[in-house]
Amino acid sequence: MNKVARASSLFKPFEIYPTGEIGCKSQKLLLYNGIIQTHSNGLIHLLPLGKRSLLKLENIVRQHMNSIGGNELEFSSFGLKPIWEKTGRWTRMGKELFTLTDRNDVEYCLSPTHEESVTSLVAEKPAHLPLLLYQITRKYRDEMRPRFGLLRAREFLMKDLYSFHADLNCARKTYEQVCFEYCRILKKLGLFFLKVEADTGAMGGLLSHEFHLAAPIGEDRITSCIRCGRSWNVELLSTNEEIRWPDAIAPFKICVIGAKPSPTASVNTDQMAHQLASELNEQYPGDVLHDDRLELGLGRRLVEARRTGYPLIAILGKKTVADPRCVDVLHLTSAGSETARSMLISEFIQLAKTHFPQ
């Protein structure tokens, strides 16, 4: 049984004031709210809340890749020079390719992708076709000018899928299936995106599409005709001070905050908060946070919860002392709006079930 996560046990450096160039709002918010920390230019430490969100995103991608018959594996980050020379990419990638030599004078690259490795593997170990192999691993690219935090880094996590077919028709069918699943993933996250034709670039191939998220920091111009419903992206949703997560990848779905118990009060609000968090944790294992840091005021903890962007926040304060059946609730929606109201604890539990269906 999963225990309720406690804020007092969570490593979350708060109010880390960003230094150096801050290229976008999301980078500032992730730094300031203890989601990431800069290690060096273009190199990022992912802190616990960031890791939780990333694992959720990985699992969503994994489910969709598995649904079309993908086989997950993991290649070494070290690419052998001979197979990269065979494709010509050892020199064609230029200075963006990280290279190194071991003590035996064997040369490698830190792989930005794994076309060379996967084709060598399948050539040595023939398999029934079609075959879909994918991985979710770290990649490396010596960017000339890393910027925007996680968006343009020298070390990054990427899902790359490789498919093998007996004929071109089968390959096109798989390509369409994969594009369809990418669309489903982005829609599940509530993101507005554009699927556009693109140049195959250094990766090569006959056909390529890119999936773009519209944002003020975008560097591409796209010609399109859109006749669809409205949606949003995280960069646009977040305010200058508060993160807004797609519900599916929020670090915690629910945060429960109890006021420091008063000696004269008839109820222990922190104990009630723990009980409520425990009950909710049975429904959403590992996705409920109890902010038990009683050394901090209730207002301070609420500000942190808002800034971190937990979708549902329950506050057990004066309203609960006056009526132990009631809580104050702040609902930060994935559409960028928010609602605050008081309700019965039973109504809050039902709200959580409605908002986060299992």
MIMIRO-916477 format. One record per residue: x, y, z of N, C-alpha, C, O in turn. Coordinates in steps of 0.02 Angstrom, whole numbers, padded with zeros to 5 digits, always signed. Example, Ala and Ser with C-alpha at 12.3 -4.5 7.8 and 13.67 -1.06 7.14 Angstrom:
% residues 2
+00660-00284+00390+00615-00225+00390+00660-00165+00390+00712-00166+00423/+00642-00112+00354+00684-00053+00357+00645+00002+00394+00670+00057+00402/
END
This chain:
% residues 358
+00042-00060+00000+00000+00000+00000+00044+00062+00000+00091+00067+00040/+00029+00110-00045+00068+00172-00049+00050+00218+00009-00008+00230+00023/+00102+00243+00042+00091+00293+00095+00079+00361+00063+00102+00375+00007/+00044+00403+00099+00032+00470+00074+00098+00509+00073+00135+00508+00121/+00111+00543+00018+00172+00584+00013+00165+00644+00059+00112+00675+00062/+00218+00660+00094+00218+00718+00139+00265+00771+00113+00321+00756+00092/+00242+00833+00114+00283+00888+00089+00347+00896+00130+00398+00919+00104/+00344+00878+00194+00403+00885+00237+00459+00838+00216+00517+00850+00233/+00443+00785+00180+00493+00736+00157+00513+00747+00085+00556+00712+00059/+00483+00797+00052+00495+00808-00018+00553+00856-00028+00554+00911+00001/+00601+00836-00070+00656+00882-00086+00633+00928-00141+00626+00909-00199/+00621+00990-00122+00594+01040-00169+00625+01108-00152+00594+01148-00118/+00685+01120-00177+00716+01186-00165+00670+01240-00193+00654+01240-00252/+00649+01285-00150+00600+01335-00170+00632+01404-00174+00680+01419-00138/+00606+01444-00218+00629+01512-00227+00703+01514-00246+00743+01553-00219/+00722+01469-00293+00788+01472-00324+00784+01527-00377+00754+01516-00430/+00814+01583-00363+00810+01638-00411+00855+01623-00470+00915+01615-00462/+00827+01618-00530+00867+01600-00589+00922+01650-00602+00913+01711-00594/+00980+01625-00622+01036+01667-00642+01051+01655-00716+01032+01603-00743/+01085+01701-00748+01101+01693-00818+01042+01708-00862+00993+01738-00841/+01046+01686-00925+00994+01701-00974+00932+01658-00963+00937+01597-00963/+00875+01690-00955+00811+01656-00949+00772+01672-01012+00749+01729-01021/+00764+01623-01055+00736+01636-01121+00660+01633-01126+00632+01657-01174/+00626+01603-01075+00554+01597-01081+00524+01589-01011+00558+01575-00962/+00458+01599-01009+00421+01597-00946+00423+01529-00914+00432+01524-00853/+00416+01476-00953+00415+01409-00924+00482+01392-00892+00484+01359-00840/+00537+01413-00923+00603+01401-00894+00609+01435-00826+00633+01404-00778/+00586+01497-00821+00588+01533-00758+00546+01498-00704+00568+01490-00648/+00485+01477-00723+00441+01445-00674+00468+01379-00650+00464+01363-00591/+00496+01339-00696+00524+01274-00676+00583+01283-00629+00592+01243-00583/+00623+01333-00641+00680+01347-00597+00656+01374-00529+00677+01350-00477/+00612+01423-00532+00591+01459-00471+00551+01413-00425+00552+01423-00364/+00516+01365-00453+00473+01321-00412+00505+01253-00397+00471+01207-00376/+00571+01248-00408+00605+01187-00387+00588+01126-00428+00589+01070-00401/+00573+01134-00492+00558+01078-00536+00622+01054-00570+00634+00994-00578/+00664+01102-00591+00728+01088-00622+00781+01133-00590+00765+01181-00555/+00844+01117-00603+00899+01161-00583+00953+01157-00637+00968+01103-00663/+00981+01214-00654+01033+01216-00706+01098+01189-00678+01122+01210-00626/+01127+01141-00715+01192+01112-00696+01248+01150-00731+01299+01166-00700/+01239+01162-00795+01286+01201-00835+01247+01224-00896+01188+01208-00903/+01278+01262-00940+01243+01288-00998+01217+01231-01041+01256+01193-01070/+01151+01224-01046+01121+01171-01086+01116+01104-01050+01096+01055-01081/+01134+01102-00986+01131+01040-00947+01087+01052-00886+01098+01099-00848/+01037+01009-00877+00985+01020-00827+00980+00962-00778+00981+00904-00798/+00976+00978-00713+00958+00928-00662+00881+00927-00657+00850+00979-00651/+00852+00867-00661+00780+00860-00652+00767+00842-00579+00788+00789-00556/+00733+00885-00542+00721+00875-00471+00658+00833-00461+00622+00820-00509/+00644+00810-00399+00592+00759-00389+00524+00773-00421+00495+00728-00451/+00498+00835-00415+00434+00849-00446+00438+00844-00522+00392+00819-00554/+00493+00868-00550+00502+00863-00622+00507+00791-00644+00481+00772-00697/+00542+00750-00605+00548+00679-00621+00481+00643-00619+00466+00601-00661/+00439+00661-00570+00372+00631-00565+00332+00646-00628+00300+00602-00656/+00334+00709-00648+00296+00729-00708+00323+00694-00770+00284+00670-00811/+00389+00689-00775+00419+00657-00834+00401+00583-00837+00386+00557-00891/+00401+00548-00780+00383+00477-00780+00311+00467-00804+00296+00419-00839/+00267+00513-00784+00197+00508-00807+00194+00517-00883+00158+00480-00918/+00231+00566-00908+00232+00577-00980+00262+00517-01017+00236+00496-01069/+00316+00489-00990+00346+00430-01021+00295+00373-01025+00290+00340-01076/+00257+00363-00972+00210+00307-00971+00153+00317-01021+00129+00269-01051/+00132+00380-01030+00081+00394-01081+00108+00376-01150+00075+00342-01189/+00168+00400-01165+00199+00385-01230+00209+00310-01238+00195+00282-01292/+00232+00277-01185+00244+00204-01188+00179+00166-01203+00179+00120-01244/+00124+00185-01171+00060+00151-01183+00040+00157-01256+00016+00108-01285/+00049+00215-01286+00028+00225-01355+00075+00189-01404+00051+00163-01455/+00139+00187-01389+00185+00151-01433+00173+00075-01429+00176+00039-01479/+00158+00051-01369+00144-00020-01361+00079-00040-01396+00072-00096-01419/+00032+00007-01399-00034-00007-01429-00029-00023-01504-00074-00054-01531/+00025+00000-01536+00033-00015-01608+00087-00067-01620+00112-00074-01676/+00104-00104-01567+00151-00160-01575+00224-00141-01566+00268-00179-01587/+00238-00084-01535+00307-00065-01523+00341-00108-01471+00310-00127-01421/+00404-00124-01482+00445-00161-01434+00495-00112-01404+00536-00083-01439/+00492-00103-01337+00538-00056-01305+00605-00090-01291+00608-00146-01267/+00658-00053-01306+00726-00076-01288+00766-00015-01267+00739+00040-01260/+00831-00024-01258+00873+00032-01238+00944+00021-01265+00977-00027-01247/+00965+00065-01309+01032+00061-01337+01083+00098-01293+01065+00142-01254/+01146+00078-01301+01200+00114-01268+01203+00185-01296+01188+00197-01355/+01221+00232-01254+01229+00302-01277+01291+00310-01320+01298+00361-01355/+01336+00261-01319+01399+00265-01357+01389+00237-01428+01373+00178-01436/+01397+00280-01478+01393+00258-01547+01462+00244-01575+01508+00284-01566/+01471+00188-01608+01536+00169-01635+01551+00209-01699+01508+00216-01742/+01611+00235-01703+01630+00276-01760+01622+00240-01827+01596+00270-01874/+01643+00177-01834+01638+00144-01900+01567+00143-01929+01558+00155-01989/+01517+00129-01887+01449+00125-01915+01422+00195-01929+01380+00204-01973/+01446+00245-01892+01425+00314-01907+01461+00340-01970+01433+00380-02007/+01521+00317-01981+01556+00336-02043+01523+00303-02103+01521+00333-02157/+01496+00244-02094+01464+00208-02150+01405+00248-02177+01393+00248-02238/+01368+00281-02133+01311+00321-02155+01331+00393-02174+01291+00430-02202/+01393+00411-02159+01416+00478-02174+01399+00530-02122+01417+00589-02129/+01365+00509-02069+01342+00559-02021+01396+00579-01971+01389+00629-01936/+01450+00540-01966+01505+00559-01921+01532+00628-01939+01547+00669-01896/+01538+00641-02003+01562+00707-02024+01504+00755-02039+01510+00815-02029/+01448+00728-02063+01392+00772-02083+01360+00807-02023+01334+00862-02030/+01362+00775-01965+01333+00806-01905+01375+00865-01880+01350+00907-01843/+01438+00867-01901+01481+00923-01883+01493+00929-01808+01498+00879-01773/+01498+00992-01785+01515+01004-01715+01459+00988-01666+01470+00987-01606/+01400+00976-01692+01345+00957-01648+01354+00887-01618+01322+00870-01568/+01396+00847-01649+01407+00778-01626+01461+00777-01572+01518+00794-01585/+01442+00756-01512+01491+00746-01459+01532+00684-01475+01504+00630-01487/+01598+00689-01474+01641+00631-01487+01691+00623-01431+01708+00671-01396/+01714+00561-01421+01763+00546-01370+01804+00486-01390+01783+00446-01433/+01862+00478-01359+01908+00422-01372+01925+00389-01306+01943+00422-01258/+01920+00322-01304+01936+00287-01241+02011+00274-01237+02049+00294-01280/+02032+00240-01184+02103+00228-01171+02136+00183-01223+02197+00181-01230/+02093+00146-01260+02119+00103-01314+02116+00136-01382+02122+00103-01434/+02105+00201-01382+02101+00241-01444+02042+00221-01489+02044+00231-01549/+01990+00193-01458+01928+00180-01495+01884+00242-01491+01873+00270-01437/+01860+00263-01548+01821+00326-01552+01746+00311-01550+01721+00264-01582/+01710+00353-01513+01638+00348-01506+01607+00417-01514+01641+00468-01513/+01541+00417-01521+01502+00478-01514+01449+00467-01460+01429+00410-01448/+01427+00521-01429+01368+00518-01385+01308+00527-01431+01297+00581-01459/+01269+00474-01438+01219+00471-01492+01163+00522-01484+01131+00525-01432/+01152+00562-01537+01093+00606-01538+01031+00568-01561+00975+00587-01546/+01041+00514-01599+00989+00467-01619+01023+00399-01629+01084+00393-01622/+00984+00347-01646+01013+00280-01649+00997+00241-01713+00991+00180-01711/+00990+00277-01769+00978+00241-01832+01033+00191-01847+01019+00135-01869/+01096+00211-01837+01152+00166-01851+01151+00104-01807+01161+00048-01831/+01137+00114-01743+01137+00057-01696+01081+00009-01711+01090-00052-01710/+01021+00036-01724+00964-00008-01732+00967-00047-01798+00948-00105-01800/+00991-00015-01851+00997-00051-01915+01051-00105-01911+01043-00158-01941/+01105-00091-01875+01157-00142-01866+01130-00201-01827+01145-00258-01842/+01090-00186-01775+01061-00240-01734+01015-00284-01775+01021-00346-01772/+00969-00254-01812+00920-00293-01850+00953-00331-01907+00931-00386-01925/+01006-00302-01937+01042-00337-01990+01075-00401-01964+01079-00451-02000/+01098-00399-01902+01131-00457-01872+01081-00508-01846+01096-00567-01843/+01021-00484-01825+00971-00527-01795+00905-00520-01834+00860-00485-01811/+00899-00553-01892+00838-00546-01932+00775-00563-01892+00776-00606-01848/+00721-00526-01907+00659-00535-01871+00600-00535-01920+00607-00514-01977/+00542-00558-01896+00482-00555-01936+00461-00482-01946+00466-00442-01900/+00439-00466-02006+00419-00398-02023+00343-00393-02027+00311-00442-02045/+00314-00335-02012+00348-00273-01990+00374-00279-01918+00348-00318-01878/+00424-00239-01903+00454-00237-01837+00460-00165-01814+00486-00122-01850/+00435-00151-01754+00438-00084-01725+00478-00086-01660+00459-00121-01613/+00532-00050-01658+00575-00045-01599+00578+00027-01576+00587+00072-01617/+00570+00039-01511+00575+00108-01486+00610+00110-01419+00616+00059-01384/+00632+00169-01401+00664+00179-01336+00648+00250-01311+00631+00294-01351/+00654+00259-01247+00647+00325-01215+00711+00335-01175+00716+00313-01118/+00759+00368-01205+00826+00373-01175+00856+00442-01185+00829+00484-01222/+00911+00454-01151+00946+00517-01157+00983+00522-01223+01013+00473-01247/+00981+00581-01252+01017+00595-01314+01061+00657-01302+01051+00694-01254/+01108+00667-01348+01158+00720-01338+01169+00757-01404+01175+00727-01457/+01172+00824-01398+01187+00865-01457+01222+00929-01432+01196+00964-01388/+01280+00942-01459+01318+01000-01437+01291+01063-01470+01318+01089-01518/+01235+01087-01442+01201+01146-01469+01248+01206-01467+01285+01217-01420/+01245+01246-01521+01286+01306-01523+01264+01356-01470+01305+01390-01440/+01198+01360-01460+01171+01408-01412+01112+01377-01374+01054+01390-01392/+01126+01337-01323+01071+01308-01284+01028+01364-01253+01055+01415-01232/+00962+01354-01251+00917+01405-01223+00850+01374-01208+00835+01318-01227/+00809+01413-01174+00741+01395-01156+00738+01334-01109+00689+01296-01111/+00789+01324-01068+00787+01270-01018+00784+01202-01050+00832+01181-01083/+00728+01166-01040+00721+01098-01066+00710+01096-01141+00718+01044-01172/+00692+01152-01171+00672+01152-01241+00731+01148-01290+00724+01119-01344/+00788+01175-01272+00846+01173-01316+00908+01160-01274+00945+01206-01257/+00918+01096-01256+00972+01077-01212+01023+01034-01248+01010+01010-01303/+01080+01024-01217+01132+00982-01247+01124+00908-01228+01152+00864-01260/+01086+00896-01175+01069+00828-01154+00994+00827-01143+00967+00871-01108/+00959+00779-01173+00886+00780-01170+00860+00708-01176+00894+00663-01199/+00798+00700-01155+00765+00635-01160+00722+00634-01223+00685+00682-01237/+00726+00579-01260+00688+00575-01323+00661+00506-01332+00693+00456-01317/+00599+00503-01358+00571+00440-01380+00585+00434-01455+00563+00476-01494/+00622+00382-01474+00635+00371-01545+00612+00301-01564+00628+00252-01530/+00573+00297-01618+00546+00233-01641+00572+00219-01711+00575+00263-01754/+00591+00156-01722+00618+00134-01786+00577+00074-01811+00564+00027-01773/+00557+00077-01874+00516+00022-01900+00549-00008-01962+00583+00026-02000/+00537-00073-01971+00566-00110-02027+00510-00147-02063+00466-00176-02031/+00512-00145-02131+00456-00170-02170+00481-00207-02233+00538-00197-02255/+00438-00248-02259+00455-00285-02320+00441-00245-02383+00470-00258-02436/+00397-00194-02378+00382-00153-02437+00361-00084-02415+00348-00071-02356/+00357-00038-02463+00344+00032-02450+00273+00043-02425+00261+00087-02383/+00225+00005-02451+00155+00013-02429+00148-00001-02354+00113+00035-02318/+00181-00054-02332+00179-00071-02260+00211-00015-02219+00187+00003-02165/+00267+00012-02244+00301+00067-02208+00256+00128-02202+00254+00159-02149/+00220+00145-02256+00175+00203-02254+00118+00192-02204+00098+00238-02169/+00093+00130-02202+00039+00115-02155+00062+00125-02083+00027+00154-02042/+00122+00101-02068+00150+00109-02001+00161+00183-01985+00147+00206-01930/+00186+00220-02035+00198+00292-02026+00133+00327-02007+00132+00369-01962/+00079+00310-02040+00014+00341-02025-00011+00321-01956-00040+00362-01921/+00002+00258-01936-00018+00236-01869+00019+00275-01815-00010+00295-01765/+00084+00284-01826+00125+00319-01776+00103+00392-01772+00096+00419-01717/+00091+00424-01829+00067+00494-01828+00001+00499-01791-00010+00546-01753/-00044+00450-01801-00108+00450-01767-00099+00446-01692-00133+00480-01654/-00052+00404-01670-00040+00398-01597-00009+00461-01568-00024+00480-01512/+00034+00494-01607+00062+00558-01584+00006+00609-01573+00005+00646-01524/-00042+00610-01619-00099+00655-01612-00139+00638-01549-00161+00683-01513/-00149+00574-01537-00187+00553-01478-00151+00574-01413-00183+00595-01365/-00085+00567-01412-00046+00587-01353-00055+00662-01340-00068+00682-01283/-00046+00703-01391-00050+00775-01383-00121+00797-01363-00129+00843-01324/-00171+00763-01391-00240+00779-01372-00253+00759-01299-00288+00794-01262/-00226+00703-01279-00234+00681-01209-00206+00732-01160-00232+00740-01105/-00152+00766-01181-00121+00817-01139-00156+00885-01145-00137+00933-01112/-00207+00889-01188-00243+00951-01196-00204+01005-01231-00214+01064-01217/-00160+00986-01277-00116+01034-01310-00140+01049-01381-00158+01004-01419/-00139+01112-01399-00153+01132-01468-00089+01122-01509-00036+01148-01490/-00094+01085-01563-00034+01070-01602-00049+01074-01677-00106+01070-01698/+00003+01082-01714-00001+01083-01787+00044+01028-01815+00103+01024-01798/+00016+00986-01858+00055+00936-01893+00073+00964-01961+00030+00977-02002/+00138+00972-01973+00160+01004-02035+00211+00961-02071+00250+00925-02040/+00211+00965-02137+00261+00931-02177+00330+00963-02163+00335+01024-02154/+00382+00921-02162+00448+00947-02143+00501+00914-02186+00491+00863-02217/+00559+00946-02186+00617+00919-02220+00644+00860-02180+00645+00862-02118/+00667+00808-02213+00693+00749-02178+00760+00763-02146+00780+00729-02099/+00796+00813-02170+00858+00836-02138+00911+00782-02134+00916+00739-02178/+00952+00786-02080+01008+00740-02072+00986+00668-02060+01026+00622-02069/+00922+00659-02040+00898+00591-02027+00883+00553-02091+00884+00492-02092/+00869+00590-02146+00855+00557-02209+00785+00530-02212+00747+00535-02163/+00767+00500-02268+00701+00470-02276+00661+00503-02331+00682+00553-02359/+00602+00474-02346+00559+00499-02400+00504+00546-02376+00477+00585-02415/+00488+00542-02311+00430+00579-02286+00443+00599-02214+00471+00561-02175/+00422+00660-02196+00432+00683-02128+00379+00734-02109+00360+00777-02149/+00355+00729-02048+00309+00778-02020+00335+00800-01952+00367+00761-01916/+00320+00862-01934+00336+00887-01868+00271+00906-01833+00223+00927-01865/+00270+00898-01767+00212+00917-01727+00232+00979-01686+00273+00974-01640/+00203+01036-01703+00222+01099-01672+00171+01121-01620+00111+01113-01630/+00197+01147-01564+00155+01180-01515+00164+01255-01522+00220+01280-01519/+00109+01291-01532+00113+01364-01541+00133+01396-01475+00104+01381-01423/+00183+01440-01477+00206+01474-01417+00242+01538-01437+00270+01543-01491/+00241+01588-01392+00274+01652-01408+00349+01645-01422+00377+01687-01456/+00381+01594-01395+00453+01586-01404+00471+01544-01465+00529+01529-01476/+00420+01525-01504+00433+01483-01563+00480+01516-01612+00482+01577-01619/+00519+01474-01646+00569+01499-01693+00551+01482-01766+00588+01501-01811/+00495+01447-01777+00475+01429-01845+00412+01467-01865+00370+01482-01823/+00407+01484-01929+00346+01512-01957+00310+01457-01996+00340+01421-02035/+00245+01452-01984+00206+01398-02014+00146+01427-02050+00111+01469-02022/+00133+01405-02112+00073+01424-02148+00022+01368-02139+00036+01310-02153/-00038+01387-02115-00087+01335-02100-00158+01363-02106-00168+01424-02107/-00206+01318-02109-00277+01335-02107-00308+01293-02052-00308+01232-02057/-00333+01325-02001-00358+01289-01943-00434+01296-01937-00459+01352-01933/-00469+01241-01938-00541+01242-01926-00556+01190-01873-00578+01134-01888/-00543+01209-01810-00551+01160-01757-00569+01196-01693-00571+01257-01690/-00582+01157-01641-00596+01186-01575-00534+01215-01544-00478+01200-01564/-00544+01256-01494-00489+01290-01461-00454+01244-01412-00487+01202-01380/-00389+01251-01406-00351+01216-01355-00293+01261-01335-00289+01318-01358/-00248+01235-01292-00196+01278-01265-00131+01240-01257-00130+01179-01266/-00076+01276-01240-00014+01241-01221+00011+01268-01155-00012+01320-01132/+00056+01233-01124+00078+01249-01055+00109+01317-01051+00097+01354-01004/+00151+01335-01100+00185+01400-01099+00134+01456-01096+00144+01506-01062/+00077+01448-01132+00026+01500-01133-00017+01498-01071-00040+01550-01048/-00030+01438-01044-00073+01432-00986-00042+01461-00923-00075+01496-00885/+00021+01448-00912+00053+01469-00850+00055+01545-00846+00066+01580-00895/+00044+01570-00784+00050+01641-00772+00123+01658-00761+00166+01614-00765/+00137+01720-00747+00207+01739-00734+00233+01710-00668+00293+01708-00657/+00187+01688-00624+00208+01663-00559+00187+01591-00545+00212+01560-00498/+00141+01564-00585+00112+01498-00569+00115+01452-00629+00100+01472-00685/+00133+01388-00616+00134+01337-00668+00063+01308-00677+00026+01301-00628/+00045+01293-00738-00016+01256-00752+00002+01193-00791+00026+01197-00847/-00009+01136-00760+00008+01072-00791-00053+01043-00827-00109+01053-00804/-00044+01007-00882-00096+00961-00904-00109+00911-00847-00061+00885-00818/-00172+00898-00833-00188+00855-00775-00150+00788-00777-00129+00762-00726/-00141+00761-00837-00111+00694-00844-00039+00691-00821-00015+00636-00804/-00003+00747-00819+00067+00745-00800+00083+00792-00742+00142+00806-00730/+00033+00815-00706+00047+00855-00645+00085+00811-00595+00068+00752-00589/+00135+00837-00560+00174+00796-00513+00130+00761-00462+00140+00702-00447/+00082+00797-00434+00029+00768-00391-00037+00796-00415-00042+00854-00433/-00088+00753-00417-00154+00776-00437-00187+00819-00383-00223+00867-00398/-00175+00800-00321-00212+00832-00265-00162+00850-00210-00118+00812-00193/-00171+00910-00182-00132+00932-00123-00181+00949-00067-00229+00986-00078/-00168+00922-00008-00211+00935+00050-00170+00972+00102-00116+00949+00122/-00196+01029+00125-00160+01071+00172-00203+01082+00234-00260+01105+00229/-00175+01066+00292-00211+01078+00354-00178+01132+00395-00117+01136+00399/-00219+01175+00425-00192+01228+00468-00159+01198+00530-00176+01143+00551/-00112+01235+00559-00082+01214+00622-00136+01211+00675-00170+01261+00686/-00144+01154+00709-00198+01147+00758-00192+01199+00813-00138+01213+00838/-00249+01227+00832-00252+01274+00888-00270+01237+00952-00313+01193+00951/-00237+01253+01007-00252+01219+01071-00325+01227+01092-00352+01184+01127/-00356+01281+01069-00425+01294+01090-00476+01265+01041-00536+01265+01055/-00453+01241+00984-00499+01216+00933-00524+01146+00952-00489+01108+00985/-00584+01132+00930-00613+01066+00946-00591+01012+00897-00603+00953+00909/-00560+01032+00841-00538+00983+00791-00464+00994+00775-00439+01050+00779/-00429+00940+00758-00359+00943+00737-00358+00945+00661-00364+00893+00629/-00350+01004+00633-00355+01012+00560-00299+00975+00523-00311+00951+00468/-00240+00971+00552-00186+00936+00517-00199+00861+00517-00185+00827+00467/-00225+00835+00572-00241+00764+00575-00297+00748+00526-00296+00696+00493/-00346+00793+00521-00400+00783+00472-00373+00785+00401-00395+00747+00358/-00324+00830+00389-00294+00835+00323-00260+00769+00304-00265+00746+00248/-00225+00740+00352-00191+00676+00339-00243+00621+00325-00232+00579+00281/-00297+00621+00362-00349+00570+00351-00380+00578+00282-00392+00529+00247/-00394+00640+00263-00423+00652+00197-00374+00632+00142-00393+00601+00093/-00311+00650+00150-00260+00632+00101-00253+00556+00095-00245+00530+00040/-00257+00522+00151-00251+00448+00151-00310+00417+00114-00301+00369+00076/-00370+00444+00125-00429+00417+00090-00423+00428+00015-00438+00383-00025/-00401+00488-00005-00393+00502-00076-00337+00461-00107-00340+00443-00166/-00286+00446-00067-00229+00408-00092-00248+00336-00109-00216+00304-00150/-00300+00312-00078-00325+00244-00095-00354+00244-00165-00349+00194-00201/-00383+00301-00185-00412+00307-00252-00359+00324-00303-00362+00302-00361/-00310+00366-00282-00257+00389-00327-00189+00376-00295-00157+00423-00271/-00167+00314-00295-00106+00296-00259-00046+00336-00283-00031+00339-00343/-00011+00367-00236+00050+00404-00252+00038+00471-00285+00086+00504-00304/-00025+00491-00292-00040+00554-00327-00071+00606-00281-00099+00656-00305/-00064+00596-00216-00092+00643-00167-00036+00666-00121+00002+00626-00095/-00031+00732-00111+00020+00761-00069-00012+00794-00008-00058+00835-00015/+00011+00775+00052-00011+00808+00114+00043+00857+00134+00099+00836+00151/+00028+00921+00134+00077+00972+00155+00073+00978+00231+00031+01013+00258/+00118+00942+00263+00118+00937+00336+00170+00983+00369+00187+00974+00427/+00194+01033+00333+00247+01077+00360+00215+01130+00404+00205+01187+00382/+00200+01112+00465+00164+01157+00510+00206+01216+00533+00180+01264+00561/+00272+01213+00520+00314+01271+00537+00302+01329+00490+00322+01385+00503/+00269+01314+00433+00251+01366+00386+00178+01383+00394+00137+01340+00408/+00161+01446+00384+00092+01466+00390+00049+01436+00335+00074+01415+00283/-00017+01434+00347-00063+01406+00299-00061+01445+00233-00062+01416+00179/-00057+01511+00238-00054+01553+00179+00007+01539+00136+00003+01536+00075/+00065+01532+00169+00127+01518+00132+00122+01452+00095+00144+01447+00038/+00095+01401+00127+00090+01336+00095+00040+01337+00037+00050+01302-00013/-00013+01376+00044-00061+01382-00010-00029+01417-00070-00040+01397-00127/+00010+01469-00058+00045+01504-00112+00091+01456-00149+00093+01456-00211/+00128+01414-00112+00173+01366-00144+00134+01315-00186+00154+01298-00241/+00077+01291-00159+00036+01242-00195+00009+01272-00260+00008+01240-00312/-00012+01336-00256-00037+01370-00316+00019+01377-00367+00010+01363-00426/+00077+01400-00344+00132+01412-00390+00157+01348-00422+00178+01349-00480/+00155+01293-00385+00177+01229-00412+00125+01201-00460+00142+01161-00504/+00062+01221-00452+00012+01203-00502-00026+01138-00490-00049+01108-00538/-00032+01116-00427-00072+01056-00414-00145+01070-00435-00173+01120-00414/-00175+01026-00476-00242+01041-00503-00296+01050-00450-00338+01095-00456/-00296+01008-00397-00346+01014-00344-00310+01025-00277-00266+00987-00258/-00331+01078-00241-00301+01095-00177-00356+01100-00126-00404+01138-00134/-00351+01061-00072-00400+01064-00017-00367+01098+00043-00311+01080+00063/-00402+01147+00073-00375+01184+00130-00420+01173+00190-00479+01190+00188/-00392+01146+00242-00430+01135+00304-00408+01188+00354-00357+01181+00389/-00446+01242+00356-00429+01299+00399-00488+01320+00442-00519+01278+00475/-00504+01385+00441-00557+01412+00484-00624+01381+00469-00663+01367+00514/-00639+01370+00404-00703+01340+00386-00711+01270+00416-00765+01251+00438/-00656+01233+00417-00658+01165+00444-00665+01166+00520-00699+01124+00549/-00632+01215+00552-00639+01222+00625-00711+01238+00643-00738+01210+00691/-00742+01282+00604-00812+01301+00617-00860+01243+00602-00909+01233+00637/-00844+01205+00548-00886+01148+00530-00840+01093+00503-00817+01097+00446/-00826+01041+00543-00779+00988+00524-00798+00950+00461-00759+00909+00436/-00857+00963+00435-00878+00930+00373-00854+00968+00311-00858+00941+00256/-00829+01029+00320-00815+01073+00264-00741+01085+00251-00700+01081+00297/-00724+01098+00188-00657+01118+00168-00662+01174+00117-00712+01181+00083/-00609+01214+00111-00602+01261+00056-00565+01226+00000-00516+01190+00012/-00588+01237-00061-00559+01201-00119-00539+01252-00172-00577+01297-00189/-00479+01243-00198-00455+01282-00255-00444+01233-00312-00407+01184-00306/-00477+01247-00368-00473+01204-00427-00438+01241-00483-00466+01288-00510/-00377+01221-00500-00339+01251-00554-00349+01207-00615-00323+01152-00618/-00385+01232-00664-00404+01189-00720-00351+01189-00774-00310+01234-00778/-00352+01137-00815-00304+01131-00870-00320+01179-00926-00281+01185-00974/-00378+01214-00921-00394+01265-00971-00369+01334-00949-00382+01384-00984/-00334+01337-00893-00305+01400-00871-00346+01440-00822-00323+01491-00797/-00408+01418-00808-00450+01454-00761-00443+01425-00691-00409+01375-00682/-00474+01457-00642-00474+01431-00575-00539+01448-00540-00569+01499-00553/-00560+01403-00495-00619+01416-00454-00602+01402-00382-00564+01355-00366/-00630+01442-00337-00620+01433-00265-00687+01434-00230-00727+01480-00241/-00700+01383-00190-00763+01381-00153-00758+01333-00095-00712+01292-00091/-00806+01339-00050-00810+01292+00007-00859+01237-00010-00908+01248-00046/-00846+01178+00015-00891+01122+00004-00882+01070+00058-00835+01073+00098/-00928+01023+00060-00921+00968+00106-00863+00923+00085-00848+00918+00026/-00832+00891+00133-00777+00846+00118-00801+00791+00070-00764+00771+00025/-00861+00766+00081-00888+00714+00037-00896+00740-00035-00886+00703-00083/-00913+00804-00042-00919+00834-00108-00851+00842-00141-00844+00833-00202/-00801+00857-00101-00733+00864-00128-00708+00796-00154-00677+00793-00207/-00721+00744-00117-00701+00677-00139-00735+00659-00204-00705+00630-00249/-00799+00678-00210-00836+00665-00272-00809+00707-00329-00806+00684-00386/-00789+00770-00314-00760+00813-00364-00696+00783-00392-00684+00784-00453/-00655+00756-00348-00593+00723-00370-00608+00664-00415-00575+00654-00466/-00658+00625-00397-00676+00566-00438-00702+00587-00507-00689+00553-00557/-00738+00642-00508-00765+00667-00571-00710+00695-00615-00709+00684-00676/-00664+00732-00584-00612+00766-00622-00557+00718-00644-00527+00727-00697/-00543+00668-00603-00490+00620-00619-00520+00549-00622-00507+00508-00578/-00560+00535-00673-00589+00468-00678-00536+00415-00686-00487+00425-00722/-00546+00359-00654-00497+00304-00658-00509+00264-00722-00473+00215-00734/
END
